[in-house]
């Protein structure tokens, strides 16, 4: 986004605009050089501040001249902590749910769960314990926002083989 001070005008990329009676095409900002923009008197809008996760922060924006000022104010700690617990439980549920039928099958027919699935389900429950402790030990909204669960990979997930690293062949030798 650009700012034109004489008219207090904000101009978005990809949108046609008019300055002093002159019409500019929607792609003019994309095709023009920095020098052409400066010659016209356009200033690129810079962002001041950080946009934080709006699950945990009240985020507001304010345009002042060629500055976009972003303010992220932490929400109520107890509310954020409860939200983090609820989201953790929902994530664990969504990871466990697709394999719940295997548990039902074992209960109804005695067919054992494959070891990799038992391990996977155990790892999910262990991660919940670890992350729940992190949430409970947190003392600020910033600490809660920084918590990122390290969920295990499902046994059904496709395996991505890594390409072997080979040395380039020098044909001149």
N, C-alpha and C positions, 0 to 999 in steps of 0.2 A: 504494500500500500504506500501511496505517496501523498504528500501534503503540499498544497499550494497556498502559502501564507497570505498573499494579497486578498484572496477571497475566503480565507479560512475554509478551504475546500479539500476534501479527502477523495482520492482517486484510487480505485481498485484496478488491479491488473485484469485484463480480459473484459473490461467494460468501456464502451465509448464515453468520451468526456469532451467538455467544451471549456476553453480558457480564452477570455477576452474576445469572444465571438468566433474563435477558430475551433472547428470540429476536429477531434482526433479519433481515429479508428480504435476499435477494441484491442487490437494487437500492437498499438503504438508503443506502449510501455515495454512490451516484450522485445520489440525490434529496435528500440532506440538505444543509443549509447549513454553511459553515465554523463558524458559531456553535454549531449542534447537535452537530457533531463535537467541538468544544472542550468543550462542556457535558458530554458523555459522557466526556471525558478522553482522546480520541484525538489522537495526534500523527501528522502526515503524515511518512512516512519520506522523508528527503532523501538524495540520492546524493552521496557524497564521492569524488572521483577520477574518472578517465576510463577507459572501456572501450575499449581499443585493439584493433586487428586481431589476432585470435588466430592468424593465420598467422605472425605475427612476435613475439608476446608471450604469456607465460603469464599468463592472466587469472584472478584469484580474487575472490570476493565474500565479505564477512563482515557479518552484521547485528549491530550493537551499539546497542541501544536504538532510537532513531528515526533511526539512520544506517545506510545501506547503503554500506560502504566497499569501493571497487573498487581493486584493485591490479593494475597491468599491468607485468610484469617482462619486459624484453627477452630473447628466446631467444638462443642462441649465434649470434654474428655470422656466422661462416662458413656455418653451416647456413641462416641466413636469406638470405644472399647467393646460395647455390646454389638455394634455393627460388625466389627472385626471378628468377634466370636461367631456371629450368625453366618457371615460369609465363609468362614473356615468350615463350619459344619455343612453348609450347602455345597461347598467344593468337594469335601470328602464324600458326601452322599452321592453327588453326581459321578464321582470316580468309582465308588463301590457298587452303585446300582446295576450297571450292565453285567456284573458277574454274580449278582444275588441269586440268580436262577441256579447257579452251581451249588450254592449252599442249600437251597430248597431241594434240589435233586438228591443231594447227599442225605438229607433228612428223610426224604420219602423213599429212596431206593437203595441207599447205602453206597452209591457210586462215589468214590473218593474224589476230592478236589485235586487237580494236578498241582504238584508242589510249587510250580512257578506262580500259580494263581494264589495259593495260600500265602506265599511270600509277599506277593504284590499287595494283597489285602492287609497283611500285617504291617507292611511298610507305610501304607496310607494311615492306618491307625496310630502308628508311632509318630509320624509327621504331625498328626493332629495334636498329640501330647506335647511335642516340642514347641510347636507354634502357639498352642494355647498358653504354655508357660511364658513364652516371649511376650504375648499380649498382656498377660497378667502382671508381668514384671515391668512393663513399660510405664513410664511416668509422664510422657508427653505424647501429644498427637503425632509429632514428627517421628518418634520412635515407632509408633504403631504403623504409620504410613510406610515406613522403611521395611517392615516385615514382609518377606516374600517366601511363601512355602516352597519347598523343594520336593514336589510330588514325584513319586516313582513313575517309571514308564510302564505302560500296560504290556503284558505279555503278547497281546495281539498287535501291538504297534509294529509297523513295518521297520525292518532293520535296514539302516542306511549304511552301506559299505563305504569305508573310506578308501579313496584312491591311493594306491601306493605312491610314495614319493620316489621319483626316478631322477637320476642325474641326466641333464641334457647331453645328447651325443654330439661330440665335436667331430664333424666329418673331415676336418683338415688335419687330423692327427694321423 
